């Protein structure tokens, strides 16, 4: 047998032995941040795989750190149908109902009044993204928080991911805090969400949005985010003009959802 054949056979045997031990191309273990994101993404996928799920929601509008209005109610999602509903009562007296069916958004005071209010989010976003409901009334679209959570599938749109142990009336638990770059997420978003994400990225407090998640039994337990709220035109003029008036405080809304897996939601009927 020639030396060349011996050398080739020895090389092949050595390579086979290395591959058999799994040492040839060992991937680096995921970092703590990557493991956190994967844990949240897995829980999110389990939640969105359900036929329908609802959550109790609280939305608090703040001027600086001072609350100025609050709405309470529910979100309901049917993820497979791309249909969701928001029902809120603002300051205990004013009802608001919103329904999103794919890329059409409806809003009214009552469920019966939704017919005829549909807005095409793709078309309207192309005309003037500043007028979209996700910008003018953040938190009303039931899919706004979950769209931000889609960042767990796009690592380039996450600027931070960290666990924080907190205590409240329910005891000690871990919050997973994700910093979402809204402009980068917009590059991956479907057409109905691209415009508002891009517009939000240009606003104070909107370039990076912190999404806070807690988990229970491998599913999303709570989901929250603070979103920028447009100030009144007079406040914008005061902020940009030469004036002795103090700078208006920034407005924001804290949207917090607590998921309810024990109750089966009623099917969402698309507005006629």
N, C-alpha and C positions, 0 to 999 in steps of 0.2 A: 504493500500500500504506500502511496507517495506521501511525503511529509505534508504536502499541501492539503491532501484529503484528511490526514490526521489533524492538522490544524483547524480545518473547517469543521470537522466532526467534534473536536474539543470545544470550539467556540459555540457551536450549536447546543452542545450538552450543557455548557456553562450558562448560556442565555436561558435555556429551558428551566434550569434549576433556579435561577434568579426570579423568573416570572412566576414559577410555582410557589415561591415563598411570598409573593406579593410585594417585593421590595423594589421593583424596577421603577414604577411610576406612582409613588405614594403621594396622594393629594394632601395638601396642608389641611389640618383640622379647621373647621369653621371657628371664627372668632366669637367672643361672647356676644358682641353686637349682632353678628349674623345669626347666631342661635336664637337670640331674642326675637329678631324679625321673623325668622322661620316659625317660631312658636305662635306668634300673633297671626301670621298668614294662615297657618294650619287651622287655628280657631276660627278665623274669618271664613275660610272655605267651608268648614263644617256648618257654620251659621247660615251662609248663603245657599247651602245645599238643601235647606229645609223648604217645604212648599210655601210656608208663610211664617212670619214671625213679627211680633210687635214689641214696642218698648214704651215705657213711660218717659216723657220728655219734659225737661224744664229749660226754658230759654230766658236768660237774664240780660237785658240791655244795660250797659254801663257807660257813664261819662267819666273817663278816667277810671277811678276805682269805686265810684259811687253808683249804686243801682238806680235806674230811673224808670224801668218797666220790667214786667215779668209775665211770661206766658207759660202755661202748663197744659199738658195734654198727652197725645200719643203719636208715635210713628208706627206705621204698618208697612211691611215690605212683602212683595211677592217677587223674589229675585228672578225666578225663571221667566216670568211674564214681563219683567222690567217695568213693574207697576208698583207705585207706592202712594201712601196717603199720610197727610199730616192733619191732625185736628188739635187746635189750640184755643184756649180762652185767655185773653190778654187782660191782665190786672183784674181778673175775676169777673169781667163783664162783657168783653168784646170777643165774639167767636170769630175764628178764621179757619177755613178749610182749604187745603191744597191737595191736588192729585197730580202725579206725574205718570204718564203712560208713554214709555220709551222716551222720545224727545219732544213730547207735547206736554205743556204745563198749564194746569187750570188752578184758578184761585178765586175764592168768593167768601162771603160771610157764612153761608149755609151750603150744605151738600146739594140741595135742590137748585141753588143758583149757579152751579158750576157750568152748566150747559152754555156753550157759546163763548166761554172765556178762554178757550185754548190758545196757547202761544207756541209757535214752532221755535224751539230753542236754537236750532241750527241756523235758521233764517234770521232770527232776531239778533243772534250773536254776531252774524256777519255784518249786520247793519250798524248796530251800536251795542257793544257788549256792556257798556256802562248802565244800560237800562234793563239788563237781565234780572230776573227775580233773585238769583243767587248773590247778586251784588247789592241790589236795592233792599232786599228783605232776606238777608242771609239766615239760614236755619229753617226756612219755610219749605224748601225742597227736601223731601224725606231722604233723597239719595246724596245730599251734599256731604254728610259725614262719611258715608261709606265710600264715596268717590275718593276722598282724601285717604282713606285706609287702603285704597288700591295701590298706594305707593309701596306697600310691602311686596308687591310683585315687580317693582322697578327700583333696584338698589340705587341707581344714579339719582333718583328723586328724593332720597333720604339723606339729610345732612347730619342727623344724630339719632341714636336709639339707646335708651338707658332705662334700667329698672329703678323705681323709687318706692321704698317701703313707707306706707302711710297708715294712719289710724283714724277711724271715724266711728260713728255709731254702730257700724256693722263689725267693728274689730280691726285687726291689722291685716293688710293685704298689700300686694305688689301692684303698682301702677307701671305700665309700660309706656314711656313717653317717646314719641316719634316726631322728629322735626322734619316736616314735609316741605320741600322746595316746590312751590306751586307752578313756577314756570317750567321746570323740568318735568313735572308730572303732566302738565298740559301737552307736552310732546308725545305722550303715550296715551292720552285720554281719547275716548270716542268723540265724535263730532259734537254731540249734544253737551259735552262738558268742557271741551277745549277752550271755548271763548271765555267762560267765566273764570276758569283757572288762570288764564293769561291775564285777564283784567285784574283779578285779585292780586296777582304777583306784582302789579304796578302800584298798589295802594299801600299806604303806611300800615304796618302790621300784617300785611298779606303776603309778603314775599316768602316768608317761612311761617308755617302754621304748625303749632304743636298739637298733635293728636294724642289724647290720653286714653289708654285702654286697660281694662282689667278683664281677667279671664276666670271662668269657673267651669269645671267639668269639661275642659277642652273646647269651650265655646266662648264667644264674646259675652261678658257680663255687663260691662258698662263701656260707653264710648262718648268722648267729649272733645270739644275743640273751641277755641276762642277765635271768632272771625271779625274782621273789620266791618264797621257800619258807616255808610256815608253820612257826613254831617249835613246840616241844612245849608243852602247856598249862602246865606248871610254869614255863617261861620267860616265858610271857605274864603269869602271876600275879606273878612277881618283877619284871617290868618295870612293872606298874601299881600294885603294893602299896607301902606304906611299908616300906622294907627297906634295910639297910646293904649288901646284896649289890650287886655291880657290875651295871650294865645288861647283859642278854644281848646278844651280838653278833647282828646281823641275818643271816639265812640267805638264800642265793640259789643259783641253779643257772645255770651258763653252758652253753648248748646250742649246739654248733657242728656244722654239716653241710657235708661236702665232696662235691659232686655228681659222679657217675660216669656219663658218657654213653657209655662204651665197652662196658659190660656191659648186656645185655638182661635185666631182672628177670623172675623167674617171676611168673605171674599170681597175684594175691592171691585166695585162696579165702575167701569170707565164712564165718565160723563157723556151723556147723549149728544 
